[in-house]
Amino acid sequence: MAGALALVTGLTAPAQATTTTAAPAAPTVRQDAPAVYGRAAYLMDASSGDVLLDKAGGKRMPIASLTKTMTAYVVLKTAKPTDVVRIKAADVAYAEDSGGTTADLRPGDRITVGELLYGLMLPSGADAAHALARTYGPGVQGFVARMNATARELGMNDTEYVNADGLPTPAGDGYSTARDQAVLAAAALKVPLIKEVAGTRRHYLDGTGEHRSYVWRNTNRLIGTSDAIGLKTGFTRAAGYCLAFASERDGRPLVGVLLGESSSSRRFGTAEELLTWGSAQQRA
């Protein structure tokens, strides 16, 4: 097993997961923890803040489309789900020109924020991310500034966003850590709409006079297995395969993050094993 798998006990955080400033206890190697092959991993009890597993959790690295969780979180700090966003050609062109995944949005369509979040989170639409950032920044750069300000509010001090989607830029990638992304996951899943969207396997949006019909499928293969409730996949060449994942058993949520995995399918199997193992630690 590459690297050390550490168990930190006795670390607590406020219920709203708004800070990560507490100094962790000295790590203890757990031989019974599932093997983790990614470059970094973090698993914590979201209700207590107890850290169950930490492998290079504080190492800064690119996080690809896990970025879009912060995009959804920041949008809902301002927007109502019923607000309407008009899709522009620039939104579609951005995703196409950047080589990003898309929600196949059509210029001129008018889609509510609540529906557009499905296009953002399920197929990981860079076009949806651009449309939301442009609308609620105001402007993309203004929105990115809000993302970074929100990260600081949550205590994510090892995170820097450069866009709303996590794609590489000519000036370089943004970065975060597995620990910071677990803090974000815990906060985001307290927002009912994000929890609902992230836990949806497939979403249908019927066509109207305002927009065409859409079908968006979740790229997170954990959804529909065991007690998984989210959260987000990601991939770029620099970031590798990433996954923010969560489950809720007996009213006790677990959140975890895998970064820098070399196998797309293995990240899901590893996450499922970590959730099963972590739930056993909660009951112990």
C-alpha positions as a printed Julia matrix, in Angstrom:
284×3 Matrix{Float64}:
   0.0    0.0     0.0
   1.48   3.28   -1.15
   2.0    5.72    1.7
   0.76   5.59    5.24
  -2.89   5.19    6.18
  -3.35   7.13    9.37
  -6.16   7.22   11.91
  -6.48  10.41   13.92
  -8.64  10.24   17.02
 -10.01  12.86   19.31
 -10.27  15.65   16.71
 -13.56  17.47   16.75
 -14.99  20.31   14.69
 -18.11  22.46   14.92
 -21.31  20.99   13.53
 -21.26  23.38   10.58
 -17.74  22.28    9.57
 -16.61  25.87    9.36
 -13.03  25.43   10.54
 -10.11  23.07   10.24
  -7.71  24.95   12.47
  -7.55  22.41   15.31
  -4.21  20.62   15.46
  -4.65  16.89   14.79
  -3.38  14.27   17.2
  -0.38  12.17   16.25
  -1.48   9.68   13.55
  -1.79   5.98   14.29
  -1.33   3.43   11.49
  -4.36   1.19   11.1
  -3.55  -2.16    9.54
  -7.23  -2.98    9.01
  -7.96   0.07    6.83
  -8.71  -0.61    3.14
  -5.84  -0.14    0.7
  -5.76   3.29   -0.93
  -3.81   3.63   -4.17
  -4.46   7.3    -4.89
  -1.98   9.99   -3.92
  -4.21  11.32   -1.13
  -7.27  10.24    0.84
  -9.3   11.54    3.74
 -12.3   10.12    5.57
 -14.17  11.73    8.43
 -17.33  11.49   10.47
 -19.16  14.61    9.3
 -21.34  14.81   12.41
 -18.47  14.84   14.93
 -15.51  15.95   12.82
 -13.56  12.83   13.88
 -10.92  11.95   11.28
 -10.98   8.24   10.51
  -8.32   8.08    7.8
  -5.73  10.53    6.56
  -3.29   9.75    3.76
  -1.47  12.92    2.67
  -4.7   14.78    3.48
  -2.94  18.14    3.69
  -0.99  17.85    0.43
  -1.93  20.52   -2.13
  -2.81  19.15   -5.57
  -5.24  19.81   -8.45
  -8.76  18.53   -7.86
 -10.34  18.75  -11.34
 -14.16  18.83  -11.29
 -14.48  18.46   -7.53
 -14.3   22.24   -7.96
 -17.93  22.21   -9.08
 -19.13  21.37   -5.57
 -17.91  24.78   -4.45
 -19.59  26.32   -7.5
 -22.94  24.85   -6.46
 -22.39  25.87   -2.83
 -21.54  29.48   -3.69
 -24.41  29.83   -6.17
 -26.93  28.81   -3.53
 -25.6   31.39   -1.1
 -27.14  34.0    -3.43
 -29.54  32.44   -5.88
 -32.93  30.86   -5.4
 -33.6   27.5    -7.1
 -36.39  29.17   -9.06
 -34.16  31.91  -10.48
 -33.68  31.64  -14.24
 -30.33  31.61  -16.05
 -30.13  32.34  -19.78
 -27.59  30.16  -21.53
 -25.27  32.1   -23.84
 -23.1   30.98  -26.74
 -20.05  31.88  -24.65
 -21.02  29.25  -22.06
 -21.19  26.51  -24.67
 -18.04  27.69  -26.45
 -16.1   27.75  -23.19
 -16.75  24.05  -22.53
 -16.06  23.06  -26.13
 -12.88  25.11  -26.46
 -11.54  23.89  -23.11
 -12.22  20.24  -23.84
 -14.36  19.94  -20.75
 -17.33  17.7   -20.09
 -20.64  19.35  -20.89
 -24.33  19.28  -20.09
 -24.97  19.87  -23.82
 -26.65  23.17  -23.08
 -28.15  25.11  -25.98
 -27.63  28.87  -26.35
 -30.84  30.78  -25.74
 -32.3   28.24  -23.35
 -33.63  29.64  -20.09
 -33.18  27.16  -17.23
 -33.81  27.56  -13.51
 -30.89  27.4   -11.11
 -32.37  24.3    -9.49
 -32.42  22.44  -12.79
 -29.07  23.79  -13.94
 -27.43  22.33  -10.83
 -28.24  18.88  -12.18
 -26.42  19.77  -15.39
 -23.5   21.01  -13.3
 -23.17  18.06  -10.92
 -24.36  14.95  -12.8
 -22.61  15.13  -16.22
 -20.14  17.65  -14.73
 -21.04  20.32  -17.24
 -18.37  22.98  -17.69
 -20.95  24.91  -19.74
 -23.3   24.91  -16.73
 -20.46  26.02  -14.44
 -19.6   28.9   -16.77
 -23.24  30.02  -17.06
 -23.71  30.01  -13.28
 -20.41  31.76  -12.57
 -21.03  34.38  -15.23
 -24.48  35.1   -13.82
 -23.73  35.1   -10.11
 -20.22  36.57   -9.94
 -21.1   38.91  -11.37
 -18.74  37.72  -14.08
 -16.59  34.6   -13.91
 -13.63  36.27  -12.16
 -15.92  37.85   -9.6
 -17.43  34.44   -8.95
 -14.01  32.83   -8.5
 -13.19  35.51   -5.93
 -16.36  34.52   -4.07
 -15.34  30.86   -4.22
 -12.0   31.63   -2.6
 -13.6   33.87    0.02
 -16.04  31.08    0.87
 -13.17  28.61    1.13
 -11.54  30.83    3.75
 -14.84  31.11    5.64
 -14.97  27.31    5.81
 -11.38  27.1     7.02
 -10.1   25.7     3.71
  -6.75  27.46    3.94
  -4.93  25.15    1.52
  -7.31  25.79   -1.37
  -7.11  28.2    -4.31
  -9.66  28.19   -7.11
  -8.84  29.67  -10.54
 -12.16  28.92  -12.26
 -15.59  27.45  -11.57
 -15.01  24.07  -13.18
 -11.51  22.78  -12.32
 -10.18  22.66  -15.88
  -6.49  23.5   -16.38
  -5.71  27.06  -17.43
  -2.73  28.52  -19.32
  -1.73  30.23  -16.07
  -1.84  26.95  -14.14
  -4.28  24.83  -12.15
  -5.97  25.66   -8.93
  -5.32  23.41   -5.96
  -6.81  22.02   -2.79
  -6.3   19.13   -0.41
  -8.23  16.0     0.41
  -8.84  17.42    3.88
 -10.19  20.75    2.59
 -12.45  18.99    0.11
 -13.85  16.78    2.88
 -14.67  19.92    4.87
 -16.45  21.34    1.82
 -18.31  18.07    1.25
 -19.61  18.08    4.81
 -20.82  21.67    4.44
 -22.32  21.17    0.98
 -24.32  18.11    1.98
 -26.07  20.2     4.64
 -27.66  22.15    1.77
 -30.78  20.1     0.94
 -30.76  20.83   -2.79
 -27.1   19.89   -3.2
 -27.69  16.65   -1.29
 -30.7   15.87   -3.47
 -28.89  16.63   -6.74
 -25.69  14.79   -5.82
 -27.65  11.66   -4.88
 -29.59  11.49   -8.16
 -28.58   8.84  -10.73
 -30.43  10.33  -13.7
 -32.4   13.53  -14.17
 -34.92  14.32  -16.87
 -35.89  17.87  -17.8
 -38.86  18.03  -20.16
 -38.78  20.55  -22.98
 -40.83  23.74  -22.73
 -41.06  27.02  -24.57
 -38.07  28.14  -22.49
 -35.68  25.27  -23.19
 -35.27  21.95  -24.96
 -35.45  18.61  -23.14
 -32.41  17.25  -21.34
 -31.34  13.96  -19.8
 -28.39  14.13  -17.39
 -26.72  11.0   -15.99
 -24.56  10.99  -12.88
 -20.89  10.14  -13.46
 -20.67   8.93   -9.83
 -21.04   5.14   -9.99
 -21.47   4.94   -6.21
 -24.98   6.34   -6.42
 -27.49   3.55   -6.08
 -25.07   1.35   -4.11
 -25.27   0.8    -0.35
 -25.94   4.09    1.45
 -24.01   6.45   -0.83
 -25.49   9.95   -1.06
 -22.93  11.75   -3.26
 -20.92  13.69   -4.08
 -18.69  14.5    -7.14
 -16.27  12.99   -9.62
 -13.34  14.67  -11.32
 -10.55  14.03  -13.81
  -7.79  15.88  -15.57
  -4.39  14.58  -16.61
  -2.7   16.53  -13.83
  -5.25  15.68  -11.13
  -5.8   12.04  -12.03
  -9.12  10.47  -11.1
 -10.72  12.17   -8.1
 -13.82  11.48   -6.05
 -15.63  13.18   -3.19
 -17.99  10.62   -1.68
 -20.4   10.31    1.21
 -22.86   7.99    2.91
 -25.32   8.2     5.75
 -26.02   5.24    7.99
 -28.13   5.4    11.13
 -28.19   9.18   10.8
 -24.39   9.46   10.94
 -22.85  10.93    7.77
 -19.42   9.94    6.5
 -17.56  12.04    3.93
 -14.39  11.15    2.11
 -12.14  12.31   -0.69
  -9.76  10.45   -3.0
  -7.26  12.41   -5.11
  -4.74  11.37   -7.71
  -6.02   7.86   -8.41
  -4.67   6.29  -11.6
  -7.7    4.05  -12.23
 -11.17   5.43  -12.83
 -13.03   2.31  -11.71
 -10.82   1.6    -8.71
 -11.69   4.92   -7.05
 -15.32   3.8    -6.73
 -14.42   0.41   -5.28
 -12.0    2.02   -2.85
 -14.58   4.6    -1.79
 -17.19   1.91   -1.15
 -14.7   -0.06    0.96
 -13.77   3.06    2.91
 -17.42   3.87    3.61
 -18.08   0.33    4.86
 -14.93   0.38    6.99
 -15.63   3.88    8.28
 -19.15   2.95    9.31
 -17.72   0.09   11.37
 -15.37   2.53   13.1
 -18.32   4.76   13.95
 -20.11   1.83   15.62
 -17.04   0.63   17.48
